[in-house]
Amino acid sequence: MQNALEYFGSPAMSIETQSFFSDELRPTVEEMKSDSANASRESAKNVGHSLVPRGKMGTLGRDLDLEKRSQILDVLFFEGVRRKPYIYRFVTLMVFSSSIAALGLMNDSTAVVIGAMLVAPLMTPIMAFAAALVQTWTKRIVESFAIVASGALLGIAMGWLWTQFVPRVGADSPVPAEVMARTAPNLADLGIAILAGAAGAYVTVRSEAGSALPGVGIAVALVPPLASVGVTLAADRNDLARGALLLFLTNFAAIALAAGVTFALAVFVPPRERLRQRALGLAAAVVFVLAMAVPLASNTATKLQRSNFTVEAARAVEAWDSELRLEEVQVDPKQTPRRVTIIVTGTELSGDPDELAATLAETRGERIEMELVFIPQVSVIAEP
């Protein structure tokens, strides 16, 4: 899959889109096909084998001819004279998208963060990495991974840099909700990334499904977690930075694995002598995803514990004093005894906090250390 802006400038741009431009501004379809064929032949001379995968491609519902398969891979791999312009575009879009994401995160603006996802160019090299993994093209695997890694470092750097100019997040200031949402990934995020990777590869193979491309970009966040890493590092919140980095690594690994499997189902097959190498590559991707799943499972368990504790605390507060309203429950599962902070609002605090703590301890069946924060609510009527 590729970013919409990259697709706009790629050789695989649709005939309908080309019709909007005059002959002086755009080459004809025949010229584009000729250029694509020449580029493929030149690439074959440089690397020693054809860019076009061998075997039939019809598993996903249709047979694709040699020219169509070449166009699909031309969208993913930018080599020869196409390499430098692509790198320039990639760096430019990474600067734009990560800057938009960083500012949106610090302003707690969901709409701005979504806009950054649409501009982000990272899906194209990840799809290229998956395709190269399936084809066992070692050189292209390394090149695609290097592009992804460089983009990731650039995204983190831009997040850190913008925090220096707009210091809205610091060691003693509250972290915006948009940033916090990307610092504790769980198994649900892994599932989203797997589905998005499969969808991205499907859209790449089935170009007529390209209208789904923006939705895939929004479904899986790549640039916002990187910007979150930079923002939290600048704020000296290393624990949150590790969580955001874990989210990006999870997305990368899951997308690459799912896309690789989808490409394999589309019969992007290497020569017989390299089938074992492909199996090893996909197996390595599976191991990496499973490694990511371990901390994700821990985060999922912690999230479920906090959710259950919040429900139990709400019931306990209601039974203890029905006039109070529960605002927030903060649980620290790492401390023993378990530490819980309950924030309530109301006009008056009349009950004994020890009774509330005893009720919670009995409900949970464990020893707890409770801190009760009461926020007085005052209603005043003023006459003119």
N, C-alpha and C positions, 0 to 999 in steps of 0.2 A: 504494500500500500504506500501511497505517497501523499504528501501534503498537497492541498488543492492548488497552491501557488506553484509547486514544483511540477505538478501534472500539467498546469497551464503552459509551461515552457518546455515540456518534454516531447520527444518524437511521437509518443503515443496519443497526442492530443486528438480529440475526435474530429471527424470531417465537419460535423455541424458547427463546432467552435471555430474551425478555420474559416468557415464561410462568412464570418463576421468581419473578416479583414480583407483588405484589397490585395491584389496580386503583387503590388509594390512592397507591401509590408510582410507578406507571408509567402513562402514557396508553395508550389502546387503539391497536391497529394502525391503525384508521381515522383516529384523531386524528393519529397520526404522519404518515400519508400526506397528510392535509390540511395539516398544518404544513409538510411538505416542499414541497407544491405552492405554498402561499402564499409560502414563502421564495423559491422559484424565481421566482415572478411578481414579487415585490418586487425581487429582484436584477436581473431583466430591466429593470424600470423604471429602476433606478439606473444600470446600465451601458449601456443602450441596445440590448441584444440578449439573447437567451435563453441561459441557462447550459447548456442541453442541446445537444450537438453535432448538427449536421445529418447526414443520410445514414443508411444502414442499418448495423447492427452485427451481423454474422453470420460474419465471417471466422474467428473463433476457435471456431467449432463450433455456434453457435446465434444466433437472432435475439433481440435485446433490445428490449423496448417502450420507449416514451417515459418511463414512470415509472421503470423500472429504470435507464435511462441517467441520469436525473436523480438517483437515489439514489447512483449511482457517483460523480458529481461532487460531490454534497453531502458525501460522505466526504472528498473532497480539498480542497474550498474552503469556508472558514468566513467568511461575510460577513454584514453587517448585525448583528443582535442576537447572532449566534453568534460573532462575531469576538472580543470581549473574553473570554468564558469559555474559548475555545480558546487564546488567548495565555497566560492564566493557567495552564492545564493544561500547555502546552508549556514554559513557563519552569520550572514546578515539576518536571516530569519531567526536564528537562535538568539542573537542579541535582542531583536525586537520582542520575540515571544517571552523570553525569560525576564526582560525588563517589564513588560506588561504584567506578567504573572507576579513578579515581586511587588510592584505597586498595588496590584489588586489584592494580594494577600495582606499587605500592611494596612490597606484601607478596608479590609474585611468585605470586599465586594465580590460576590459570587459571579455576577455577570462579566466582570472584567477578567476573572480567572478563566471562565469559559472561553472568552475571546482569545486568551493566550493559548489555550489548547488548540484552537482552530489554526493559529498561525504557526504552531510548532512544527518543525521539519523532521523530527526524530523517527517517525514511523518508517520513512523510506529506507534509511540504512539498517533498521532492525529487520524489515522485510527482506532486504538484500542479504543480511547475515543469515537469516533462516533459509533462503533459497540456496545460498552458497554452501550452507551446512548440509542440505539435502543432496546437493550435487557433488559434495566433497571437493569443492574448489578451495584449496588451502589458502592461496594468495588472496582470494576475494573474501574469505572468512576473516582473515587478519585485517584487511583494508576496511571492511564494513565495521568490524568491532572497533577499530581505531577511530573511525568517524563518530560512532556512538559515544565512545569514551571522551573524545575531545569535546563533543557537544555537551556532554554531562558536566565536564569541568567548567566549560564556559557558562552554562546555566547556573551553577553554584557560584561562580565568581560574580556574575551579574546580580544575583540575589544579595550577596555580601556587599557589593559596591553600592547598590541603591540604599541599603540600610545605613550606610555612612552619610548619605545625603539627606535621607528622610528618616531620622532616628525615632521612629514610632514604636520600635520594639527594643527593649533593653533588659538587662539582668533583673531589674526590679520592677519593670512595667508588665502589665498583663499581656499575654500572647493572644493575638487575634484568633477568633474561632476558625477562620479559614486556614490558618497555619496549623492549629492544633488538630484539625481534621485530617492532616496528612502526616502526623507524627506517631500514630499508633495503628499501623495496618494490621488487618486480620485475614482470616481465611476467605472472607467474602471478597476482599480485594484481589486475592489470587484467582478466584473463580471469574471475576470480571475480566482480569487480564487474559486469562486463557480464552474466554469467549471472544474478546476483542481481537486477539491474535488470529484466531481462526477466521473471524469475519474479515479482517484486513487482508489475509491471504486470499480468501474467496473473492473479494472485490478486485484484487489484483489480477486474478485469473479470469474472472468474468467482468470485463470492462463495462458492460451495459448496466452493472449494478453499482456504478461509481457514485450514484446519488446517495448511497449509504456512507460514503467516505467521511463527511463531517461528523456523522453520528458516532462512527468508530473512534474518531479523534477525541470526541468529548467523553465517550464512555471510559476510556482508560487515560489517566492523567500521567504524562511523562515529564513535561516541563514544570508544572507547579510543585511537585515534590523536590525537584532540584533547586528551584528558587527558595523553597522552604528551608532546605539545608543551608543555603547561604545566609538567609535571614536569621535563622536560629544560631548559626555559628557566630555571626556578628553580634548577636545579643548574649553571647557566652552561655547559651543553653545547649550544651553538647549532647545531653540526653535526648532532647527533642530532635536534634540534627541527625542522630543515629537512627531514630525512628523514620524520619523522612527519607533518608538514604535507603533504608530497608524497603520502603515502599517502591522507590524507583527500581532497585535491583530486582524486586519481585515482579514488577511489571515487565522489565526487560526480559527476564528469564522465561516467564510464562508466555509472553507474546512470541518470543523466538521459538519456543517449543511447539506451541499450538500452530503457528504459521508453518513451521517445518513439517509437521504431520499433515497439514492441509495440502502443502505443495507435494508431499509424497503421494497423497491420495489422488492428486491431479496428475500423477505419473511423471513428475519431474525426476527422471531416473538417471543416475550416472551409468557408465559402462559396468558390465558385470563384475569386473575385477575390483571395482571400488564400492560395491554394495556393502561389504563388511565394514568399510570405513564409515559409510553413512550410518549404519547401525550403531557404531561406537559413538559417533557424534551426537545422534539423538539420545543415546543412553546417557551421555555426559550431561546433556541438557535436562534430562529427567532427574538425574542425581542433584543437579544444581537447584532445580525447582523444589525437590523434596527437602533440601537443606534450608531453603527459604521458608518452607512450610513449618519448620519447627518453631521459630520465634513467632510466626503468625498464629500458630495454634495456641501458644502461650498468651498472646495478646487477646485472642478470641475468648479464652477461658477467663481472663481478667475482666474483659468487658461484660461477659455474662454474669460474673460474680457481682460487679458493680450494679448491673441492672437489677439483679435479684435483691441486692441490699437496698437499693432505692425503693423498690416496691414494698419491701418489709418495713423500712423506716417510715414510709408514708402511712402505712396501716397503723404502725405503733404510735405515730404522732396524732393521728385521727382518734385513736382510742384513748390516748393520754389527755389531750385537750383539743376538742373539736373546733374551738374558736381560732386556732392557729392554722396558718397555711405554710406548707413545706415549700421552700424555695430551691434548695439544693442539698444534695448529699455527696460528700467527698469521702472516698474510702482509700486508705493506703494498705493494699494487701500484703506488702512486704514486711510490715511491722508486726511484732508479736509482743503483747496482745494486739489484735487488729484495731487500728485507729480509725475512727469515723468522726467526721465533722458534719453536723446537721444544722442547717440554716433555716430559721423559721421567721415569719412575720405575723404580727397581730397587734391588737390594741393593748393587751396585757398578758404577762407571763405569770400564771397562777399556780401551775403544777410544780411538783418536785422533780428536777432533772434526774435524780437518782432512780426514780420509778421508771422513767423512760429508758434509761440505760439498762435497768434490770429486765425490762420487757424485751428489749432488743437482744440482750445476751441469752435470754431463755428461748426466744424465737430462733436465733441462729445456732444455739447449742454450743457456744464458744465464748471465751472471755473477750470483752471488748473495752477499749478506752474511748469514751465518747466526749466530744466537745460540742456544746450547744451554743449556737450564736443566735441571739434574739434581736431582730430589727423592729423597733417600735413603729407602729403605723398610727399616725395621728390624723384625725379628720377635723377640720376647722371650718366654721361658717362665719364669714365676715360680712358685716353690714356696711353699706356706703356711707 
